[in-house]
Amino acid sequence: MIEYARVILPKVSFSRDLFRKELIKCAKWAENPNDLNELREWCDENFGDMYPEILNDVFSTIAA
């Protein structure tokens, strides 16, 4: 799952809507909390400056 995210998210990061859609898909595919935490950390490192509000929204919704 994280491997897919590392490939697809940079490719769709040009579009806010596509990025959100693919991030939601990746977050829902996380098999356990450790995978979700790893995805969150990777996203924060790579897209935290670009889309902080999307990251916060998606991960707070998925974790809830």
Phi, psi and omega in degrees: 000309180297328178295318178298315180299320181293337178272312190278321186298317176298328181289332182255005185292350177289341184238121179302315184293315178295319179299312179300314181300312181289325178295317177300315180300313181296318181294322179290333179282349181302127186279338180205169182301328178295319177297318180295319177295319178296318178297316180299314180298316180296317179296318178300318180293321187264332185230007182300326178281331185275314187227054183299324182290325177292315179300313180297316181296310183295312184288331176287326178288317182292319183288339184284000000 
